[in-house]
């Protein structure tokens, strides 16, 4: 899951906010303490593919390009 979040550019907290779950729940998924629901994994994989398939708008600077 860490790999998918990195591909998307989301933090664990952001994923928790988007799913409407406690950030502790996401931390448990990431650490392997609890199994990540398969539908959440499938959704993250779909989002990651979309992020990679659709280029960033021209003229925008990513955080990694600053400083």
HELIX and SHEET records of a PDB file:
HELIX    1   1 UNK A    2  UNK A    8  1                                   7    
HELIX    2   2 UNK A   12  UNK A   19  1                                   8    
HELIX    3   3 UNK A   23  UNK A   31  1                                   9    
HELIX    4   4 UNK A   38  UNK A   53  1                                  16    
HELIX    5   5 UNK A   63  UNK A   65  5                                   3    
END                                                                             
